[in-house]
Amino acid sequence: MGWRFPLAAALGVVTVATGVALGQGLLVGDTAIAGTADTPAGVGNGSGGSVTAAAGPGATAFAGTGTSTFAIPGATVGASVGGTASRTVPATPSGTPASTPAAIVPGLAPYVGTWRVHGAEMTIEPNGTATERIQLGPCRGISVPVRCTATATLKVDLSPGAPHLLYTGFRYTDDSGASVVPDSLEGLPKVGDGYRVRAFAPGVIELIPLTDHLRQILGSPYRCNADADQSARQRLCNA
């Protein structure tokens, strides 16, 4: 059956027989039971009623000898004598904001994602921040070496035109996640180091060092994502 009142349909208001159902309170025929937050609304309609409806999550309505029943999302509707078969219409959650993709800083879209090279991975976020995880191997102790991971934070600077990634901080942890202090930081990036980033090939970016320190310690400048072909992953990123 069609809606007589399109505006009422859009607002979730249903005109039924001689009553109106709105939210969780209903008026149908001569009997109305208003629901509360703890008690769903229930409606009884004697024999001869033509239509009954339940409104609101968990509400239940029963029709007597009737010609049709229908349910607002979340309601369970049944017929006691001569009515149609009962069914439940899934409810649409209310008050839950729809998820939307994060806004991407203009010019950053080609670089957003996770990029890997053997022993390290860098994730560039849509909001212009980035993190890098570097597997250091044993970084502490001699008799009982402790394996360490460096987690770096970076910021993206687009003002020069091409994206620049600048290191802003580091944290060093062991395999259990506890913080450690490496015996030496030689050969590791430091705060203030950075790269200019450029697209090199499909699924591959190149990190071009901005400081002499990075030029001296950087191994492969390439980072691959899932779109890189097998040859590029092996030849450029060893990943």
PyRosetta script that sets phi, psi and omega in degrees:
from pyrosetta import init, pose_from_sequence

init()
pose = pose_from_sequence("MGWRFPLAAALGVVTVATGVALGQGLLVGDTAIAGTADTPAGVGNGSGGSVTAAAGPGATAFAGTGTSTFAIPGATVGASVGGTASRTVPATPSGTPASTPAAIVPGLAPYVGTWRVHGAEMTIEPNGTATERIQLGPCRGISVPVRCTATATLKVDLSPGAPHLLYTGFRYTDDSGASVVPDSLEGLPKVGDGYRVRAFAPGVIELIPLTDHLRQILGSPYRCNADADQSARQRLCNA")
pose.set_psi(1, 148.4)
pose.set_omega(1, -179.5)
pose.set_phi(2, -86.0)
pose.set_psi(2, 164.2)
pose.set_omega(2, 176.8)
pose.set_phi(3, -82.8)
pose.set_psi(3, 132.6)
pose.set_omega(3, 175.9)
pose.set_phi(4, -77.5)
pose.set_psi(4, -32.9)
pose.set_omega(4, -174.3)
pose.set_phi(5, -122.7)
pose.set_psi(5, 92.0)
pose.set_omega(5, -177.7)
pose.set_phi(6, -55.7)
pose.set_psi(6, -37.9)
pose.set_omega(6, -179.5)
pose.set_phi(7, -65.6)
pose.set_psi(7, -40.9)
pose.set_omega(7, 178.6)
pose.set_phi(8, -64.2)
pose.set_psi(8, -37.2)
pose.set_omega(8, 178.8)
pose.set_phi(9, -63.0)
pose.set_psi(9, -41.6)
pose.set_omega(9, -178.8)
pose.set_phi(10, -65.6)
pose.set_psi(10, -30.9)
pose.set_omega(10, -178.8)
pose.set_phi(11, -90.0)
pose.set_psi(11, -0.6)
pose.set_omega(11, -179.9)
pose.set_phi(12, 80.0)
pose.set_psi(12, 21.7)
pose.set_omega(12, 178.3)
pose.set_phi(13, -103.4)
pose.set_psi(13, 128.0)
pose.set_omega(13, -176.4)
pose.set_phi(14, -117.5)
pose.set_psi(14, 126.7)
pose.set_omega(14, 175.0)
pose.set_phi(15, -93.5)
pose.set_psi(15, 121.3)
pose.set_omega(15, -173.0)
pose.set_phi(16, -131.1)
pose.set_psi(16, 125.5)
pose.set_omega(16, 178.5)
pose.set_phi(17, 47.9)
pose.set_psi(17, -113.3)
pose.set_omega(17, -178.7)
pose.set_phi(18, -109.5)
pose.set_psi(18, 17.0)
pose.set_omega(18, -176.5)
pose.set_phi(19, -134.4)
pose.set_psi(19, 176.7)
pose.set_omega(19, 179.9)
pose.set_phi(20, -128.1)
pose.set_psi(20, 135.2)
pose.set_omega(20, 176.6)
pose.set_phi(21, -109.2)
pose.set_psi(21, 126.0)
pose.set_omega(21, -179.7)
pose.set_phi(22, -139.0)
pose.set_psi(22, 124.4)
pose.set_omega(22, -178.9)
pose.set_phi(23, 62.2)
pose.set_psi(23, -120.1)
pose.set_omega(23, -178.5)
pose.set_phi(24, -114.6)
pose.set_psi(24, 9.1)
pose.set_omega(24, 174.8)
pose.set_phi(25, -109.1)
pose.set_psi(25, 136.6)
pose.set_omega(25, -176.9)
pose.set_phi(26, -129.6)
pose.set_psi(26, 149.5)
pose.set_omega(26, 171.2)
pose.set_phi(27, -127.6)
pose.set_psi(27, 112.7)
pose.set_omega(27, -179.4)
pose.set_phi(28, -133.8)
pose.set_psi(28, 126.8)
pose.set_omega(28, 179.3)
pose.set_phi(29, 55.6)
pose.set_psi(29, -126.6)
pose.set_omega(29, -177.2)
pose.set_phi(30, -102.3)
pose.set_psi(30, -2.9)
pose.set_omega(30, -173.4)
pose.set_phi(31, -123.8)
pose.set_psi(31, 132.1)
pose.set_omega(31, 177.2)
pose.set_phi(32, -141.0)
pose.set_psi(32, 135.0)
pose.set_omega(32, 174.6)
pose.set_phi(33, -128.0)
pose.set_psi(33, 116.9)
pose.set_omega(33, -176.4)
pose.set_phi(34, -85.3)
pose.set_psi(34, 133.8)
pose.set_omega(34, 177.2)
pose.set_phi(35, -81.7)
pose.set_psi(35, 161.1)
pose.set_omega(35, 174.9)
pose.set_phi(36, -125.2)
pose.set_psi(36, -177.0)
pose.set_omega(36, 179.4)
pose.set_phi(37, -61.7)
pose.set_psi(37, -28.3)
pose.set_omega(37, -177.3)
pose.set_phi(38, -102.5)
pose.set_psi(38, -21.0)
pose.set_omega(38, -175.7)
pose.set_phi(39, -124.6)
pose.set_psi(39, 112.0)
pose.set_omega(39, -179.4)
pose.set_phi(40, -64.0)
pose.set_psi(40, 153.2)
pose.set_omega(40, -178.6)
pose.set_phi(41, -70.2)
pose.set_psi(41, 144.7)
pose.set_omega(41, 175.7)
pose.set_phi(42, -133.0)
pose.set_psi(42, 142.8)
pose.set_omega(42, -176.8)
pose.set_phi(43, -130.9)
pose.set_psi(43, 132.4)
pose.set_omega(43, 173.9)
pose.set_phi(44, -114.7)
pose.set_psi(44, 136.8)
pose.set_omega(44, 178.7)
pose.set_phi(45, -132.3)
pose.set_psi(45, 125.4)
pose.set_omega(45, -174.8)
pose.set_phi(46, -67.6)
pose.set_psi(46, -177.7)
pose.set_omega(46, -179.4)
pose.set_phi(47, -63.8)
pose.set_psi(47, 147.5)
pose.set_omega(47, 179.7)
pose.set_phi(48, 93.3)
pose.set_psi(48, -13.6)
pose.set_omega(48, 178.3)
pose.set_phi(49, -68.1)
pose.set_psi(49, 140.0)
pose.set_omega(49, -174.3)
pose.set_phi(50, -87.5)
pose.set_psi(50, -36.3)
pose.set_omega(50, -176.9)
pose.set_phi(51, -145.1)
pose.set_psi(51, 139.8)
pose.set_omega(51, 169.0)
pose.set_phi(52, -132.1)
pose.set_psi(52, 155.0)
pose.set_omega(52, 179.6)
pose.set_phi(53, -144.4)
pose.set_psi(53, 153.5)
pose.set_omega(53, 174.7)
pose.set_phi(54, -117.6)
pose.set_psi(54, 135.8)
pose.set_omega(54, -178.8)
pose.set_phi(55, -119.0)
pose.set_psi(55, 142.6)
pose.set_omega(55, 174.3)
pose.set_phi(56, 94.2)
pose.set_psi(56, 153.5)
pose.set_omega(56, -178.8)
pose.set_phi(57, -57.4)
pose.set_psi(57, 129.5)
pose.set_omega(57, 173.9)
pose.set_phi(58, 80.9)
pose.set_psi(58, -1.0)
pose.set_omega(58, -178.1)
pose.set_phi(59, -72.3)
pose.set_psi(59, 152.1)
pose.set_omega(59, -177.7)
pose.set_phi(60, -130.8)
pose.set_psi(60, 134.0)
pose.set_omega(60, 177.9)
pose.set_phi(61, -132.5)
pose.set_psi(61, 144.8)
pose.set_omega(61, 179.4)
pose.set_phi(62, -128.6)
pose.set_psi(62, 133.5)
pose.set_omega(62, 178.3)
pose.set_phi(63, -104.0)
pose.set_psi(63, 145.0)
pose.set_omega(63, 175.3)
pose.set_phi(64, -79.2)
pose.set_psi(64, -135.5)
pose.set_omega(64, 177.7)
pose.set_phi(65, -75.9)
pose.set_psi(65, 96.6)
pose.set_omega(65, -171.9)
pose.set_phi(66, -133.0)
pose.set_psi(66, 173.1)
pose.set_omega(66, -176.8)
pose.set_phi(67, -97.7)
pose.set_psi(67, -25.5)
pose.set_omega(67, -179.4)
pose.set_phi(68, -158.0)
pose.set_psi(68, 154.0)
pose.set_omega(68, 171.5)
pose.set_phi(69, -135.1)
pose.set_psi(69, 153.1)
pose.set_omega(69, 175.0)
pose.set_phi(70, -150.6)
pose.set_psi(70, 164.9)
pose.set_omega(70, -175.4)
pose.set_phi(71, -126.8)
pose.set_psi(71, 136.9)
pose.set_omega(71, 167.3)
pose.set_phi(72, -78.0)
pose.set_psi(72, 146.8)
pose.set_omega(72, -177.8)
pose.set_phi(73, -45.6)
pose.set_psi(73, 130.5)
pose.set_omega(73, 179.0)
pose.set_phi(74, 94.1)
pose.set_psi(74, -10.5)
pose.set_omega(74, -176.3)
pose.set_phi(75, -95.2)
pose.set_psi(75, 151.2)
pose.set_omega(75, 173.2)
pose.set_phi(76, -109.3)
pose.set_psi(76, 127.3)
pose.set_omega(76, -174.4)
pose.set_phi(77, -122.0)
pose.set_psi(77, 136.9)
pose.set_omega(77, 179.3)
pose.set_phi(78, -140.9)
pose.set_psi(78, 159.4)
pose.set_omega(78, 176.8)
pose.set_phi(79, -117.2)
pose.set_psi(79, 131.7)
pose.set_omega(79, -177.3)
pose.set_phi(80, -84.8)
pose.set_psi(80, -44.6)
pose.set_omega(80, -179.4)
pose.set_phi(81, -137.6)
pose.set_psi(81, 117.9)
pose.set_omega(81, 173.7)
pose.set_phi(82, 74.4)
pose.set_psi(82, 0.7)
pose.set_omega(82, -178.9)
pose.set_phi(83, -85.2)
pose.set_psi(83, 178.7)
pose.set_omega(83, 179.9)
pose.set_phi(84, -78.5)
pose.set_psi(84, 167.5)
pose.set_omega(84, -179.3)
pose.set_phi(85, -66.3)
pose.set_psi(85, 148.5)
pose.set_omega(85, -179.3)
pose.set_phi(86, -78.4)
pose.set_psi(86, 152.5)
pose.set_omega(86, 175.0)
pose.set_phi(87, -154.8)
pose.set_psi(87, 164.3)
pose.set_omega(87, 179.4)
pose.set_phi(88, -120.4)
pose.set_psi(88, 132.2)
pose.set_omega(88, 177.8)
pose.set_phi(89, -102.4)
pose.set_psi(89, 123.7)
pose.set_omega(89, -177.8)
pose.set_phi(90, -57.0)
pose.set_psi(90, 139.9)
pose.set_omega(90, -179.8)
pose.set_phi(91, -82.1)
pose.set_psi(91, 147.9)
pose.set_omega(91, 172.1)
pose.set_phi(92, -94.9)
pose.set_psi(92, 121.7)
pose.set_omega(92, -178.1)
pose.set_phi(93, -56.3)
pose.set_psi(93, 137.0)
pose.set_omega(93, 178.4)
pose.set_phi(94, -108.4)
pose.set_psi(94, 150.3)
pose.set_omega(94, 178.0)
pose.set_phi(95, 79.1)
pose.set_psi(95, 4.5)
pose.set_omega(95, 179.1)
pose.set_phi(96, -103.1)
pose.set_psi(96, 116.8)
pose.set_omega(96, -178.1)
pose.set_phi(97, -65.7)
pose.set_psi(97, 140.4)
pose.set_omega(97, 178.4)
pose.set_phi(98, -68.4)
pose.set_psi(98, 139.6)
pose.set_omega(98, 179.7)
pose.set_phi(99, -74.3)
pose.set_psi(99, 136.5)
pose.set_omega(99, 178.7)
pose.set_phi(100, -128.6)
pose.set_psi(100, 147.7)
pose.set_omega(100, 178.5)
pose.set_phi(101, -59.5)
pose.set_psi(101, 145.5)
pose.set_omega(101, 178.3)
pose.set_phi(102, -64.7)
pose.set_psi(102, 141.2)
pose.set_omega(102, 178.4)
pose.set_phi(103, -67.3)
pose.set_psi(103, 137.2)
pose.set_omega(103, -177.9)
pose.set_phi(104, -101.0)
pose.set_psi(104, 132.0)
pose.set_omega(104, 176.4)
pose.set_phi(105, -57.4)
pose.set_psi(105, 129.2)
pose.set_omega(105, -178.6)
pose.set_phi(106, -52.3)
pose.set_psi(106, 132.9)
pose.set_omega(106, 179.3)
pose.set_phi(107, 89.3)
pose.set_psi(107, -7.3)
pose.set_omega(107, -175.0)
pose.set_phi(108, -98.5)
pose.set_psi(108, -13.8)
pose.set_omega(108, -171.4)
pose.set_phi(109, -51.2)
pose.set_psi(109, -43.2)
pose.set_omega(109, -177.8)
pose.set_phi(110, -64.8)
pose.set_psi(110, -14.4)
pose.set_omega(110, -173.3)
pose.set_phi(111, -109.4)
pose.set_psi(111, -6.3)
pose.set_omega(111, -178.3)
pose.set_phi(112, -71.3)
pose.set_psi(112, 134.7)
pose.set_omega(112, 178.6)
pose.set_phi(113, 135.1)
pose.set_psi(113, -170.3)
pose.set_omega(113, -179.1)
pose.set_phi(114, -106.8)
pose.set_psi(114, 130.0)
pose.set_omega(114, -175.6)
pose.set_phi(115, -122.1)
pose.set_psi(115, 132.6)
pose.set_omega(115, -172.4)
pose.set_phi(116, -122.4)
pose.set_psi(116, 148.8)
pose.set_omega(116, 167.6)
pose.set_phi(117, -139.5)
pose.set_psi(117, 161.9)
pose.set_omega(117, -178.1)
pose.set_phi(118, -54.9)
pose.set_psi(118, 119.7)
pose.set_omega(118, 176.3)
pose.set_phi(119, 88.9)
pose.set_psi(119, -0.6)
pose.set_omega(119, -178.7)
pose.set_phi(120, -155.6)
pose.set_psi(120, 154.6)
pose.set_omega(120, 173.0)
pose.set_phi(121, -145.4)
pose.set_psi(121, 142.9)
pose.set_omega(121, -178.8)
pose.set_phi(122, -124.1)
pose.set_psi(122, 133.4)
pose.set_omega(122, 177.9)
pose.set_phi(123, -117.4)
pose.set_psi(123, 120.7)
pose.set_omega(123, 178.3)
pose.set_phi(124, -102.3)
pose.set_psi(124, 122.7)
pose.set_omega(124, -176.2)
pose.set_phi(125, -90.0)
pose.set_psi(125, 156.6)
pose.set_omega(125, 179.1)
pose.set_phi(126, -60.4)
pose.set_psi(126, -25.6)
pose.set_omega(126, -175.7)
pose.set_phi(127, -84.9)
pose.set_psi(127, 2.0)
pose.set_omega(127, 176.6)
pose.set_phi(128, 94.1)
pose.set_psi(128, 14.4)
pose.set_omega(128, 172.7)
pose.set_phi(129, -110.2)
pose.set_psi(129, 164.8)
pose.set_omega(129, -179.3)
pose.set_phi(130, -152.0)
pose.set_psi(130, 155.6)
pose.set_omega(130, 174.0)
pose.set_phi(131, -131.8)
pose.set_psi(131, 152.2)
pose.set_omega(131, 177.2)
pose.set_phi(132, -136.2)
pose.set_psi(132, 134.2)
pose.set_omega(132, 175.7)
pose.set_phi(133, -112.7)
pose.set_psi(133, 126.7)
pose.set_omega(133, -178.2)
pose.set_phi(134, -122.2)
pose.set_psi(134, 121.6)
pose.set_omega(134, 176.6)
pose.set_phi(135, -79.8)
pose.set_psi(135, 116.2)
pose.set_omega(135, -174.2)
pose.set_phi(136, -92.0)
pose.set_psi(136, -15.0)
pose.set_omega(136, -171.0)
pose.set_phi(137, 72.4)
pose.set_psi(137, -158.7)
pose.set_omega(137, 178.4)
pose.set_phi(138, -63.2)
pose.set_psi(138, 124.2)
pose.set_omega(138, -178.3)
pose.set_phi(139, -125.3)
pose.set_psi(139, -0.6)
pose.set_omega(139, -175.5)
pose.set_phi(140, -153.8)
pose.set_psi(140, 138.9)
pose.set_omega(140, 177.1)
pose.set_phi(141, 84.2)
pose.set_psi(141, 154.0)
pose.set_omega(141, 179.6)
pose.set_phi(142, -116.2)
pose.set_psi(142, -54.1)
pose.set_omega(142, -179.1)
pose.set_phi(143, -69.6)
pose.set_psi(143, -39.1)
pose.set_omega(143, 176.5)
pose.set_phi(144, -126.4)
pose.set_psi(144, 85.7)
pose.set_omega(144, -176.0)
pose.set_phi(145, -62.6)
pose.set_psi(145, 145.0)
pose.set_omega(145, 177.0)
pose.set_phi(146, -110.7)
pose.set_psi(146, 124.5)
pose.set_omega(146, 176.7)
pose.set_phi(147, -78.0)
pose.set_psi(147, 139.7)
pose.set_omega(147, -174.8)
pose.set_phi(148, -130.0)
pose.set_psi(148, 155.8)
pose.set_omega(148, 173.5)
pose.set_phi(149, -127.4)
pose.set_psi(149, 132.3)
pose.set_omega(149, 173.2)
pose.set_phi(150, -97.4)
pose.set_psi(150, 129.0)
pose.set_omega(150, 174.4)
pose.set_phi(151, -113.9)
pose.set_psi(151, 116.4)
pose.set_omega(151, -176.7)
pose.set_phi(152, -107.6)
pose.set_psi(152, 146.8)
pose.set_omega(152, 170.7)
pose.set_phi(153, -107.3)
pose.set_psi(153, 143.3)
pose.set_omega(153, -179.7)
pose.set_phi(154, -136.0)
pose.set_psi(154, 157.9)
pose.set_omega(154, 172.0)
pose.set_phi(155, -119.2)
pose.set_psi(155, 151.8)
pose.set_omega(155, -179.8)
pose.set_phi(156, -101.1)
pose.set_psi(156, 128.5)
pose.set_omega(156, 176.9)
pose.set_phi(157, -115.0)
pose.set_psi(157, 116.4)
pose.set_omega(157, -179.2)
pose.set_phi(158, -100.2)
pose.set_psi(158, -1.1)
pose.set_omega(158, -174.9)
pose.set_phi(159, -63.5)
pose.set_psi(159, -30.4)
pose.set_omega(159, 178.5)
pose.set_phi(160, -74.2)
pose.set_psi(160, -5.7)
pose.set_omega(160, -176.3)
pose.set_phi(161, 111.3)
pose.set_psi(161, -75.5)
pose.set_omega(161, 174.2)
pose.set_phi(162, -77.6)
pose.set_psi(162, 148.0)
pose.set_omega(162, -178.9)
pose.set_phi(163, -61.3)
pose.set_psi(163, 137.7)
pose.set_omega(163, 171.7)
pose.set_phi(164, -116.0)
pose.set_psi(164, 135.8)
pose.set_omega(164, 175.7)
pose.set_phi(165, -108.1)
pose.set_psi(165, 124.6)
pose.set_omega(165, -176.9)
pose.set_phi(166, -121.2)
pose.set_psi(166, 127.9)
pose.set_omega(166, 179.0)
pose.set_phi(167, -69.9)
pose.set_psi(167, 132.3)
pose.set_omega(167, -179.7)
pose.set_phi(168, -118.3)
pose.set_psi(168, -13.1)
pose.set_omega(168, 179.8)
pose.set_phi(169, -178.3)
pose.set_psi(169, 160.7)
pose.set_omega(169, -179.3)
pose.set_phi(170, -138.2)
pose.set_psi(170, 148.5)
pose.set_omega(170, 171.3)
pose.set_phi(171, -136.4)
pose.set_psi(171, 137.2)
pose.set_omega(171, -178.1)
pose.set_phi(172, -116.4)
pose.set_psi(172, 131.3)
pose.set_omega(172, -177.6)
pose.set_phi(173, -134.9)
pose.set_psi(173, 157.5)
pose.set_omega(173, 173.9)
pose.set_phi(174, -91.6)
pose.set_psi(174, -172.4)
pose.set_omega(174, -175.8)
pose.set_phi(175, -65.1)
pose.set_psi(175, -20.8)
pose.set_omega(175, 179.1)
pose.set_phi(176, -87.5)
pose.set_psi(176, -7.5)
pose.set_omega(176, -177.7)
pose.set_phi(177, 95.1)
pose.set_psi(177, -2.8)
pose.set_omega(177, 179.1)
pose.set_phi(178, -75.5)
pose.set_psi(178, 144.4)
pose.set_omega(178, 179.4)
pose.set_phi(179, -67.8)
pose.set_psi(179, 140.9)
pose.set_omega(179, 177.4)
pose.set_phi(180, -136.2)
pose.set_psi(180, 162.7)
pose.set_omega(180, 174.6)
pose.set_phi(181, -114.5)
pose.set_psi(181, 111.0)
pose.set_omega(181, -179.2)
pose.set_phi(182, -59.6)
pose.set_psi(182, 149.9)
pose.set_omega(182, 177.3)
pose.set_phi(183, -63.3)
pose.set_psi(183, -31.1)
pose.set_omega(183, 179.4)
pose.set_phi(184, -148.1)
pose.set_psi(184, 143.0)
pose.set_omega(184, 175.4)
pose.set_phi(185, -104.9)
pose.set_psi(185, 10.0)
pose.set_omega(185, 179.7)
pose.set_phi(186, -63.7)
pose.set_psi(186, 136.7)
pose.set_omega(186, 179.8)
pose.set_phi(187, 85.6)
pose.set_psi(187, 5.2)
pose.set_omega(187, 179.9)
pose.set_phi(188, -112.7)
pose.set_psi(188, 152.8)
pose.set_omega(188, 174.7)
pose.set_phi(189, -63.0)
pose.set_psi(189, 162.8)
pose.set_omega(189, 177.7)
pose.set_phi(190, -137.9)
pose.set_psi(190, 165.0)
pose.set_omega(190, 179.5)
pose.set_phi(191, -57.7)
pose.set_psi(191, 132.9)
pose.set_omega(191, -178.1)
pose.set_phi(192, 102.9)
pose.set_psi(192, -23.7)
pose.set_omega(192, 173.3)
pose.set_phi(193, -67.8)
pose.set_psi(193, 160.6)
pose.set_omega(193, 178.3)
pose.set_phi(194, -170.6)
pose.set_psi(194, 175.4)
pose.set_omega(194, -178.2)
pose.set_phi(195, -133.9)
pose.set_psi(195, 152.9)
pose.set_omega(195, 160.8)
pose.set_phi(196, -94.9)
pose.set_psi(196, 137.4)
pose.set_omega(196, -174.3)
pose.set_phi(197, -110.7)
pose.set_psi(197, 135.5)
pose.set_omega(197, 174.9)
pose.set_phi(198, -140.8)
pose.set_psi(198, 150.5)
pose.set_omega(198, 175.4)
pose.set_phi(199, -72.8)
pose.set_psi(199, 128.2)
pose.set_omega(199, -176.5)
pose.set_phi(200, -104.3)
pose.set_psi(200, -41.2)
pose.set_omega(200, -178.7)
pose.set_phi(201, -160.5)
pose.set_psi(201, 168.5)
pose.set_omega(201, 176.7)
pose.set_phi(202, -55.4)
pose.set_psi(202, 120.5)
pose.set_omega(202, -179.7)
pose.set_phi(203, 77.8)
pose.set_psi(203, 12.3)
pose.set_omega(203, -177.9)
pose.set_phi(204, -134.8)
pose.set_psi(204, 132.2)
pose.set_omega(204, 170.8)
pose.set_phi(205, -116.7)
pose.set_psi(205, 159.4)
pose.set_omega(205, 177.1)
pose.set_phi(206, -119.0)
pose.set_psi(206, 133.3)
pose.set_omega(206, 177.5)
pose.set_phi(207, -101.2)
pose.set_psi(207, 116.7)
pose.set_omega(207, -178.3)
pose.set_phi(208, -103.8)
pose.set_psi(208, 113.5)
pose.set_omega(208, -175.1)
pose.set_phi(209, -59.2)
pose.set_psi(209, 142.4)
pose.set_omega(209, 178.2)
pose.set_phi(210, -100.1)
pose.set_psi(210, -12.8)
pose.set_omega(210, -177.7)
pose.set_phi(211, -125.1)
pose.set_psi(211, 154.7)
pose.set_omega(211, 176.7)
pose.set_phi(212, -61.5)
pose.set_psi(212, -36.5)
pose.set_omega(212, 179.8)
pose.set_phi(213, -58.4)
pose.set_psi(213, -46.0)
pose.set_omega(213, 179.7)
pose.set_phi(214, -68.5)
pose.set_psi(214, -35.5)
pose.set_omega(214, 179.2)
pose.set_phi(215, -61.8)
pose.set_psi(215, -32.9)
pose.set_omega(215, -177.9)
pose.set_phi(216, -76.9)
pose.set_psi(216, -30.2)
pose.set_omega(216, -172.1)
pose.set_phi(217, -107.1)
pose.set_psi(217, -14.5)
pose.set_omega(217, -174.3)
pose.set_phi(218, -71.6)
pose.set_psi(218, 131.7)
pose.set_omega(218, 173.9)
pose.set_phi(219, -84.5)
pose.set_psi(219, -117.4)
pose.set_omega(219, 177.5)
pose.set_phi(220, -69.0)
pose.set_psi(220, 131.8)
pose.set_omega(220, 178.3)
pose.set_phi(221, -84.7)
pose.set_psi(221, 0.1)
pose.set_omega(221, -172.9)
pose.set_phi(222, -98.0)
pose.set_psi(222, 147.1)
pose.set_omega(222, 175.8)
pose.set_phi(223, -133.7)
pose.set_psi(223, 135.1)
pose.set_omega(223, -175.1)
pose.set_phi(224, -115.2)
pose.set_psi(224, 145.1)
pose.set_omega(224, 170.8)
pose.set_phi(225, -112.2)
pose.set_psi(225, -169.7)
pose.set_omega(225, -173.9)
pose.set_phi(226, -67.6)
pose.set_psi(226, -16.2)
pose.set_omega(226, -178.9)
pose.set_phi(227, -83.9)
pose.set_psi(227, -11.9)
pose.set_omega(227, 180.0)
pose.set_phi(228, -69.7)
pose.set_psi(228, 143.5)
pose.set_omega(228, 178.6)
pose.set_phi(229, -76.7)
pose.set_psi(229, 168.2)
pose.set_omega(229, -174.2)
pose.set_phi(230, -60.4)
pose.set_psi(230, -38.6)
pose.set_omega(230, -179.0)
pose.set_phi(231, -62.9)
pose.set_psi(231, -44.0)
pose.set_omega(231, 180.0)
pose.set_phi(232, -65.7)
pose.set_psi(232, -41.0)
pose.set_omega(232, -179.7)
pose.set_phi(233, -61.4)
pose.set_psi(233, -40.2)
pose.set_omega(233, -178.8)
pose.set_phi(234, -78.3)
pose.set_psi(234, -42.0)
pose.set_omega(234, -172.7)
pose.set_phi(235, -79.7)
pose.set_psi(235, -38.7)
pose.set_omega(235, -174.6)
pose.set_phi(236, -99.3)
pose.set_psi(236, -38.9)
pose.set_omega(236, -172.0)
pose.set_phi(237, -109.6)
pose.set_psi(237, -12.0)
pose.set_omega(237, -179.1)
pose.set_phi(238, 49.0)
pose.set_psi(238, 42.4)
pose.set_omega(238, -176.3)
pose.set_phi(239, -128.4)
pose.dump_pdb("model.pdb")
